[in-house]
Amino acid sequence: MTTTARHTTQLVTASRLTKRFGPLAAVDEVDLSVTGGIVGLLGPNGAGKTTLLRILATVLAPDAGSVSMLGLDPVSPSQRTEIRRRLGYLPQAPKLYGGFTPLEMVDYVAVLKEHTDRAWRRRETRDALEALGLGDKMHRRIRTLSGGMQQRVALAAAMIGSPELLVLDEPATGLDPEQRIALRSVLAGSAREGTVLLSTHNTAEVAALCQQVLVMDRGRICWSGTPAELAGAAQGRVWESESEEPTAVRSWVTGPGNRRHVGDPPAGAALVPATVDDGYLLVTRLSR
């Protein structure tokens, strides 16, 4: 993974991190180490991604295990407050005040993060909104904005003050393709100054944006590496044919009408190059 001088230490570490909801272990003894750049958290619905990110954002306390963020321990109230000053967080379903304008909303978040210089706040707020394509919408009431625009307001609020660690739960939700591409540029810029940890279902986003990938399933991190290594995990185990294959762990019909398979290819199978999608499907199926 490519890093800058600022990314020479572990910014987030976790050991046997556990969170239960009744009998369900949403996060099950997770070990984690993040040093820098953009880290993508992949996994199916119900894998525990949101619960893990809520713990890392200090919104939720774990039931067991330990976590260190930015060299600080969130168990300590004073250190937890310091983490929150240096952290940006986008929840899965952000709550915004509909009567506020984007400018007021992002400025309010900056106040909560104890930025007391009003001129600095206004300048940073405008810069964040303009970077996300909301320069001409910053004075409209949030309730009048589309869902995608509201998502970008929440992103601007998370990014205010150039936090050292950005924790983003599905940041591209509601964004169209052009806005997704613009978001990649914004997050790449943020990663030059700090670390971005984001969850997504979109393997194309991971392949285009992330230096490190964590695959989570059933509450555990079942795989870690680069996007190229994730694709490589399925190399030699992807093939296409005209019919179903009993040796495949996953099969589906492609656009041209052939069947694509991931698993143990039969003799003489027509192997094809593996993709990040193939690697993801393979490692999640084999982890069960």
Protein Blocks (a to p, Z undefined) as FASTA:
>chain_A
ZZdfklmbcfbdcehiacdehjbcfbghiacddfbdjddddddehilmmmmmmmmnomac
cfbdcddeehiafklmklmmmmmmmpccddfbdcddfkbcfklmmmmmmmmnopablklm
mmmmmmmmmmnopmmmmmpcfklpcfklmmmmmmmmmmgopiabdcdehklgoiafklmm
mmmmmmmmmmmmmccddddfblklmmmmmmbdcddeehiafbdcdfklmmmmmgoiaccd
fbdcfkbcbdcddfkopacdedjddehiacddddfklmmmmmmmmmZZ
